[in-house]
Amino acid sequence: METEHRIVKAVYGAKESADKADDLIRSYIPFIRSEATKFMGRLCTDQDDEYSIAMMAFYEAIMGYERGRGTFLGYTALLIKSRLIDYTRKEARHQGQISLDEEIGGEDDRALVDTLADSRDYYEESAYREATRQEIEELSGVMAQFDVSFSDVADNCPKQERTMEACAKAIRYAGENKKLLDELLRTKKLPLAQLVQGSGAERKTLERHRKYILAMLLIQTNGYEIIRGHLYHVLKKGGAPV
């Protein structure tokens, strides 16, 4: 997780500085070449067009990346693959002199240009699904260190509005106190006494829903933007800050 945070920090720095962007690209040339090699099925050299396209896709990833897209390298790998597929199709069209407006047959008689648009949508969706999967896997691993699973969280989720609001106060208080979150990560224990004192919630209520509160705090601490966005919509009515 620390490594990913460093990468994200470097990416956001590269958005603001062309020199930093160049430095970041140079430091990830082995990754760029590796992704092009996997796509080509053979070693990618500096002379291959695919190498230049992969490098440009890496720069595009820097400029377009947002934390909500999941891990930077996972997002970038999918973008490189998508741009290489676009390039391969373009080359095939040029060699075969295929018209983009030519109908390709089938029940709907769609033009080739429409299928290419569908493909772009597919890769955007694939990137989002892959980013979501990575977030879930990473969060699951972090939660396991605290002896908490997703099924525990579902079973432990407050059912009544009053109980949800009490837990929300504790979560909100912790989210506003970085030292408390740091202590949680360091000790691997929920600081119940501090949560009770700071939020005014009853201790027995927080104890009863300890695993739910713990999971919500871990999500806040590590910045799982996709998961937080989903939970925001699901729990908005209950008043829980995610």
N, C-alpha and C positions, 0 to 999 in steps of 0.2 A: 504493500500500500504506500509506503514511504517513497519507493522508487517511482510509482505512478504519479504521486504528488509532485515530485521533482520534474518529471517530464511535462506535466500540465503547466507548471510554473514556467518552464523553459518555452513552451509553446506560446503562452500568453505574452511572454517577453518578445518572442519572434514576430508576433503580430504587429508590434509597434516599432520594430527595428529591422531594416533589411540586412544589416550586418549579422544580427543575432539569428535571423532566418537562415542566412547562408551557413553560419556556423552549425546550426542544428541539422541542416540537410547534410553537411559534410560528415557530421558525427554519426549519422544514420545511413550512410551509403551502403554498408554491409546488409542492413535490413532491406533497403530499397532494392538492391541487386537480388537478394534472396527471394523477395516477393515476385520479381520479374522472372527469375529462374523457375520458380514453382509454376508460374503460368505457362511459360514457354516449353517446359519439359526438357530443357537443356540449359547449360550454363549461359547466363546472360553476360555479354561483354559490353565494354564502353561503346563499341561500334554499332550495337543493335538499337534500332529505333525504340524498342520496348524499354530500354534503359532510360532514355530521355523522357519518355512518356511517364514512366514510373516516378522519375524524379520530379516532374512537373505535378504529378498527382500528389506527391508528398507535400509540395509547397501549397497546393490547393487545400490539402487537409489541414495544414497549419492555419491558413486564413479562415477556413470554414468551421474549424472545430469549436464546439461548446461542451462544457462539462456534462450536459445532459445526454450527450451521445455515447457515454460510456468511456472505456479506456481509449486513449489516443491511438496507440498502436493497432488496436483491434479495428477502430474506425478507419485508420489509414490503410490497413491491409485490404479492407473491402473496397475502399475508394480506388486504390491502385488496380485491383482486379477489374473493377467496373470500367475504368478508363482504358485498360488494355483490351477488354472485350469490345468497347466502342471502336478502338483503333483497328482491331482485327476485322470487324464488320465493315468498316469504312474501306479497308484495303480490298476486301472481297467484292464489295460493290464496284470499286474502280476497275478491278480486273475483269469482272463479268459484265460491266456496263449495265448494272441493274438500276432501273428507275425507282426512286423512293415512292413515287405515286402509283407504281405498278401494283395491281391487285395480286394477292398471293393465293387466292382460292379459299376453299373452305366454305362453311355455311354463311359466314358474315361478309365474305369478300372484302376483307380489310386491306388497306394499302400497307406496304412494308414500313413506311414511316410511322404508322400507328403502332406496329408491333415493336419498333425500336423505342417508342415512348413508353410502352408497357414495360419493356425491359429495364428502362431507367427507374421506373417506379418500383419494379421488383427489387433492384439493388439497393434503393433507398430503404425499402421495407426490410430487406435482409440485414442492412447495417444496423437498423434500429433493433431488430430482434436479437442480433448478435450482441449488441451493446447491453440490452436488457438481460440476456443470459449471463453475460460476464458479471454484471452487477449482482445478480442473484447468487451466482456461485461464490463471488467474493464475500458478500454479506453472510452467506451460509457458513463460510469458513471462519469469519470473525465471530459470529454468534456461537459457533461450536467451542471456541475458546472460553466462552462464558457459560457453557453447558446449557445452551438454549437452541431449540430448533424451531422451524416455521410452524410445525404442528403445535408446539408449546405455546407460541404466540397466539395462534388461532383459538386454542382452548382457554387461554388466559385473558383474552380481550374483554374489556368491560362491556356488559350487556345493557346496563341502565344508564340513562342520560346523566344522572347525578354522579354516578361512579366515574363515567367517562370524563366529566368535567373536572373531577378531583384529580384524576390521573393527568389530564391535560395541564392543569396548573403546575403539577410537579415537573412534567416534561418541559413546559415553557420556562420554568425557573431554571432548570438545569441547562437548557439551551442558551440562556442568557449569562451563564456563569462558566466560562472556559475552564477555570481551575477545577471546578467540580467534575467536568467532563474528562479533564486530564487525569484526575484521581481515579475515575471509573476505569479508564484504560490501564492505568498503572496497577491498581489493586485487583482488577477483575471482579470487583464487588460493587453493588449498588449502594451509594451513600444515603441510606434511608433517613438517618437522623437529620442530615442537612436538607434533604428534600422536604421532610415534614416541617422543619423550622422555617425554611424559605418559602414554601408554597402554602402552608396553613392546612394542608390536607391531613386527614387522619392516618396515623401510621398503619393501622390494621387494613385500611383500604389499599394503601400502597403495597403492603406486604402481600396481600391477596392477589395483586396484579403485577407482581415484581417482574416476571419474565416479559410481559407486554411492555412495561415501561422501559426495561432494559433494552429491548429490541428497538424501540422508538429512539432512544438516546444514541444507540450505536449508529442508526441510520443518519441522525443529525451530525454525529461526530465525524463520520467518514465521508459525508457528502454524496450519497447515492441519489443523484438528481432524478433519474427515471423512476426509481422506486418511490422517492419522496413525492414526485408529481402524481403518481398513481394513488398513493395513500392520501394525498391532500384531497382528491376528489371523493375517495371512498369515505374518509372520516370527517369531512368538512362539517357535516351536520352535527357530528358529535363534539365539535370544538377542539379536537386534538391537533396540536401543531406538529406538522411533519416536515 
